[in-house]
Amino acid sequence: MEANLSKIEGTQFRVLSLNQIKKIHLTTLEVLERTGVRIKCQEALDLLQKAGCKIESEVVHFPPHLVEWAINSAPSQVLLSDRLGDKKLALGGHNSYFGLGPTLLNMIDPETGKRRPFKKEDTANAAKVADALPNIDWVMGLGTISDVPPQYSDRFEFEAMVKNTSKPIVIWNYTKEGLKDTMEMASAVVGGKENLLKRPFIAAYSEPISPLTGDRAATEKLLLAAEYGIPIIHTPCIQSGASGPVTLAGELVSANAENLSSLVMAQLKRKGVPFLIGGVLTIMDMRDAQMSYGAPELSLALSGFTDIAHYYGVPTWGTAGCSDSKLPDEQAAVEATFSCLFSMFSGANLVHDVGYLESGKTGALEMIVMVDEILGYIKRIDRGIEVNEETLAVDVIKEVGPGGDFLTHPHTLRNFRKELWEPDLSDRQTWSKWVEGGKKRMQDRIREKIQHILKTHTPAPLSSQAEEKIQEVINRLNDKS
């Protein structure tokens, strides 16, 4: 039996050995060539046929050399700025950044605590809360807005996000027309399309259909995003035992084939366009057919997929900070912690789905705030132990000597803030002080923090020109509906 390689470099590790990665890669090439991928977009079929692919009734068979060419054509690093033009996320290597997810249908109301359909104000509130939190690095819309015209809710989602955060945004449009509208609004925010492409603050998300299918709408969006030249996330949402093999190695092969087929199309459309590999690789719970976001297999498979992407030298898309629990409770904390821990230590770059509950059906601001605290804890561990002359403190130890104290020494004052993580929500008080403060549970402290952010936090404002252009697009959509 082959042992998996755990390579410790600080706090980094690998799930797959180099030999295992190569086997998965070669098997993926075999699947792409022999089985193929069904592509339901004529523009993509034309590109692929011209590139030498064999096509039979929309099923495309990819020659291995073309796949290798696409991998080598993709950049090894992707830079995302915020909407103010400051570079924020260097996607590549083992840099990890955490953000929200999309498309939830329900929301735990922050006022009543009751589950209800997702509204536009939920996207706005989630973006504002994420904007204020130090460990949430970027934003997605969190849910599918129910109180606007449904065919245009993706554009209303972007409006709500961009007005309530300056952090980088991952967009998910339903159609290529929706992507065009969002590009129009995003270009206005930064003073033109040329500025947007120089320092993108958005990345375009879409998905193939597992197993091994590129539907027309998603593939059209993929090609349009490539034409624009903005960073592309086109990754599978695959369930082991349902839309993928029940074995994790087989799930990795199938998901990798979907990813690499999409990468080929993107690079054929525009060689060198930024592209992220990854996805949601989880299981179907065989007892009730639910897709499990809290399963240990999700963390294991995604860490393995991250290993494969690192082998290719392509930035990665991950999943963490989510749970199958119906509420942001103890189960949610445990499942979110392990998924964040695995994502951070495996070096997934852009990690989404913070705030997810109920197996990807419901969101909660409480979950976002709780995961922010979890991430602060994990990021401190990930930073490791710095060993140098200052931190070894040999002269300080000599000065203090046996029986002395370090509390009053200048070395402590000089170093404690950068060395020691200070929790914002976790309680470290004495019992008496905790009682005097009202015996607040973690849930109480989380709710208080949410209300404080919503009442006091003011995101950086948009320019008046950007506000006008965004409103022009929204008015146009309202007139159509």
N, C-alpha and C positions, 0 to 999 in steps of 0.2 A: 504493500500500500504506500502510495506517495504521501508524504507529509506536506501540509500547506506551509508556506514560508511566511513567518512573522518577522518582518525586518524592522527592528526598533531603531528609529532615528529621532531622538527626542520622544515625541508621542505618536509618531507615524507608525502605521503597520500595513501589511498587505494580507489579504485573504487568499489570493491565488499565487502560486509559484510562477516563475517565468515559464517553466515548461507547460504548466496548465494553461496559461494565457495563450501560448503559441498553439496548443491543441484546439482551444476554443476558436482562435482566429482562423486556423486552417479549415476547421469544420464549418465555420461561417462562410468562408469562400466557397466551400463545396455546396452548401445550401443555396447560396446566391446563384451559382452556376447551374446546378442540377434541378433544384425545385423552382427557384425564381420567385419573383414578387409580382403580384397583380397590381398594375398601375392604371387608374381610370382617368387619366388626363392626357389628351392628345398632344399637347405641347411637350409634355415630358416624354411621351413615347417617341415623338419625332427626334428629340435630343438624344435619347438613348439608342435609337436605331442608327442614327448618324455616327454615334460613337462606337458602334460595332456590337451592340447587344443583339442577341437573338430574341425575337418577340413572337409569341404564339397566343393569339386571342387575349391580348392585354397582359399576358404573363411574360415578364421580362427576365431573361437569363443573362446574368452579369459575368463577363469574363474576369478572371482574377486580376489581370494586369490593370483593368480599368478601376477596380476597387482600390488597389494599391496606389494608383495615380491620385485618386481622390483624397485618400488619407494623407498623402504627402503634400497635396495642394492646400490643405486646410491650415490656417495659421495656428501656432502653438499657444498663442496668447491673445485674449480679447480684452480690450479696455472699454469699460463703461463709465461715463461721467454722470454727474447729477444734472438737473436741468439748469443749474447756474453755471455750468461749464467746467466745474472742477472734477478732475479724474478721481473716481472713488473705488472702482472695483477692477483689479488686475486678475482676470480669469485665466488661470493656467497654473501649472505646477501643483502645489499643495495648498494654495490659498483658498480658504473657505468663507463664503458669504451666505447669510441666511435671509430668506424672505417669505412672503405669504404665498398662498396658492390661488387658483381660480375656481369658478363654476359651482360652488356649493349652492344648494337649493334652499337651505334653511339657515336661520341665525338664532342664537340664544340672545334674546333681547337684553341689553345691558341694564335696562331699568326694571323690567318685570321678572327677568330670569326665565321667561317662557320661550319655547321654541315656536318660531313663526316663519313665514316665507321671507326670503332675503330681499332687502330693499336698497334703493340707491344710497340712502343715508348710511347704510352699513358699510358700503365701499368707502364713502367719505370718512366715516369714523375710523375704520380700520387703517386707512392711509394716514390719518392724522396721528393715531396712536403709534403706528410704526415710525412715523417721522420723528416722534419724540423719544423713542426707545433707542438706547445706545448699541444694542446687539442685534437689532433688525436692520439689515444693510440695504434692502431694496424692497420693492412693493409689487404685488399683483392685486387684482381686483377682489379676491377672496370668494365672491359668489356671483351667481347669475341673477341680475336685477329683475325683480318681478313687477315693479310699479312704473315701468316705462314701456314704450312699444317694444315687444320682445325681439323683433327682427333687427332692431338698432341698439339693443341694450349694451353691446360691446363698446359703442362709441360713447354712450352715457357713462359707462364704467371708466373709460379713459378720462373723461371730463372730471369725474369725481376724484380720481386719483391725482391727476396733475395739479388740481387746485389745492390739494391737501397734503402734498409732500413734495419736497425737492429731491428726494432720493431717486436712484435709477428705477425704471419701471419696466416690467415684462408685460407685453400686451398680448391678448388673445382675441383675435377677430374671427367672426363666423365665416366671412367670405373675403374674396380679394377686394371687393368694393369697400368693405369695412376697413380693411387694411389701408386702402387709399385715403379714406376719410381720416383715419387716425394719423397717418403720415402727414396729412395736411395740417392737423392740429399741432402735432409734435414739432413740425417745421416752424410753425408760427411762434411756438414757445421760445425757440433758440434763435430766431431771426432769419430763418430760411433753411431750405433743404440742404444747401451746401454746408452750413454750420452743423446741421444734425448729423451728416455723414462724417464730418471731421471729428466730432466728439459726440457720439451717440449716447443718449440717456435712455434709449429704449432698446429692447430686443424683442423679436417677433417669435411667438410660440405657436406651434401647431402639432398635430399628432397623426401618425399613420394609424391604421386599424389593424389590431392584432387578430389573427396571425397573418403576416406577410401581405398586407394590402395597403396601397396608397389611394385613398378615395379622391375624387375630383377636386372638391373644395379645398381640402388640406394641401394637396399637391400644388394647386394653383397659388395658394398663399405662400407656400415654400418657394416657388419660382419667382413670385413677385418680390418677396423679401430679398431673395438673392439678386434680383435685378436692381433693387434699390441699393443693395450693399450693406444693409443693417445686419447686426448679429442675429443668427438663426438658431432657434431651439426647436427641433422637430423630432420628438422622442416618443417611444412607445409607452403605453399604459397596459401592461401585460399581466395576466393572472396565471400563475403556475397551476396546472390542472384544469384550466378552462380555455383560455385563449393562447396558452403556451404549454409546453411539456411540463409534467408535474415535477420532474427532476430539475434542480436549480441549474445544473450545467446545461441541460437542454433549453431551459428558459433563457439563459444567457445567450446561447447560440441564436435562438429565434429573435430575441430582442436586438441583438447585435446586427443581424441580417437586415432588420427593419431600419435601424439607424444608418447602417452603411449604404443601403440603397438610396436613402434620402440624401446622404452626404454626396453620393455620386451625382444625383440630379442637381443639387445646389452648386457643385463645382463645375458641372457642365454649363450651367446657366451663367455663372460668373466665377471664374477661377480665383481662388484666394478669399472668397467670402467667409467671414467668421462663422463657425458652426460648433455647436456643443453636442456631446454624446452623453446619453444617460436616459433617465426616464423614471417611471413608477414600476418597479419589478416586485410584485407581491404575489400572494396566493389567494385562491378561492377556498374559504373555510368549507370543508366537505360536509359539515353538519347542517349549515343553513344557506350555503351558496353565496355568502357575503364576501366581498373583497376586503381583505384585512390590511389596514394601514399600520396596525400595531404588532404584526407578526414579526418574530425574530428573523424569519426568512427574508423579509423586506430589507432589513439592515445588512444581512449577509450577502444577498444577491446584488444589492446596489454597491456595496463595497467591492465586490468582485468586478462589477461593471466599471467602477472607477479605476480599478487596477488595469483593466483592458484599455480604457481611454488614456491613462498615463502611458501605457505601452505604445499607443499610437501617437502620443504627443499632441492630443487634441483636448481642449477644455471640456469640463464635465458638468452635467446637470444632475442634481440629486434630489432626494426626498427625505424630509425629516421634520420633527416638531409636530407630529400628527398622532392621532389615536383612534381606536375603535370605540372608546368610551362615549357615552351620550352626553356627559358633562365634563367640565374641566376639573376632574377630581383626582384621587390618588392614582387610579389606573392610568389616566391621561398623563400624569406627571411621570410615571415609570416608563411608559411606552415612548413618550416624547424624549425623555432623557437618553434612552438607549439609541434611538434613531439619530439624535443629534451627535451623540458621542461617536458612533460609527462613521457618520458623515464627516465629522471634523478630523478624526484620526486617519481615515482613508484618504483624505485630501480632495473630497468632492468640492467643486468650485462654486457653482451657483445652486443653492439648495432651497427647494420650494416646499410649500404645503404647511408652513407654520400656521397654526390656528385651526387646523382640521380636526373635527370630531365625527363620531358616528360613521366611521368607515368612508369618509369623504362625502358626507351628505349635509353636515351642519358645521357652522363656524361659531366662534365666540371670541370677543375681545379679551375675555379673561384668559383664554388659552394663549393668545398672542403675548400677553404681559407675563404669564407664567413661564413661557418658553424663553422669553428675553432673559429672565433671571437664570434659567437653566443654562443658557448659552454663555452668560457671563462666567458662571462656575466652570464650564467646560473649556472656555477660551483661556482661563487662567491655567488649567492643567495643560492645555495644548502648548502654552508658552514655555513650559518646562522650567528647568533650573539653570540660571545663568551662572557660569563659573568663571570668575576673573579676580583680579587683585582686590577690587572693591568689595565683591560679594563674599570672598573667602574670609575677609575681616580679621586676618591674623594679628595685625597691630591693635585692632579694637579689642580683641580677646585678651591680649597682653595688658592693655591699658586698664581694662576693667578688673582683670585678675580674679583669683578664687574668692568667692563670697560677695563679689560686687553686683551691680545691676546695669543692665543695658538700656533701661527705659530712658534714662536722662542723657545718654551719650549722643553726640551730634550725628553719629553714623545711623542711629535709629531714625532720627528726624529726617535725615537726608534720603532714606531708602524705603521707609515703611509704605508710603503711598503707592509706589510703583511695584513693590514686592508683594504686598498683601491685597487680596481681593476683598472688597467690602460689599456685602450683600445689600440690596435695596429692600427686598421683601422678606427674606429669611430672617427669623427671629433669633437673636443671640442675647437677649436681655436676661437679667436675673428673674426668678419667679415673681418676686415682689413687684418689680417694675412692670412685668407683663400684666399682673393683676391690676395694678394701678392704671395701666393704659387701656383697660377695658377687656382684657382676655381675648384679644382679637386673633382669630384664626387666619391662616394664609388667604382663604377666600375673601375675608373682610379687607385685608390689606390690599389685595389685588383690585377689588371693586373701588376702594378709595383712590387708588392710583389712577384707574381709568377715568373716574369722574374728574380728578384734578387735571389730567391731560386734556380732556374734552373741554373743560371750562377755561383753561389758562394757556394752552399751547397754541401758538400762531405760526403756521408754516410760512416760509418765504413767499411773498406775493408774486403773482404773475404780472407781466407788463400789461398796460392797457391795450396795446396792440394784440397781444396774445389772447387776452380776455375777449376782445371783439371778434377775432377769427374763430375761436372755439365756439362762441355763441352763434356765430354765423352758420357754422356746420350743424350745431344742435338745432337751430331754427329750421334749417333746410330739411333735417330729418323729421322734425315735428310736422312740417307742412306735408311731407310725403305720407305720413301716417294718418 
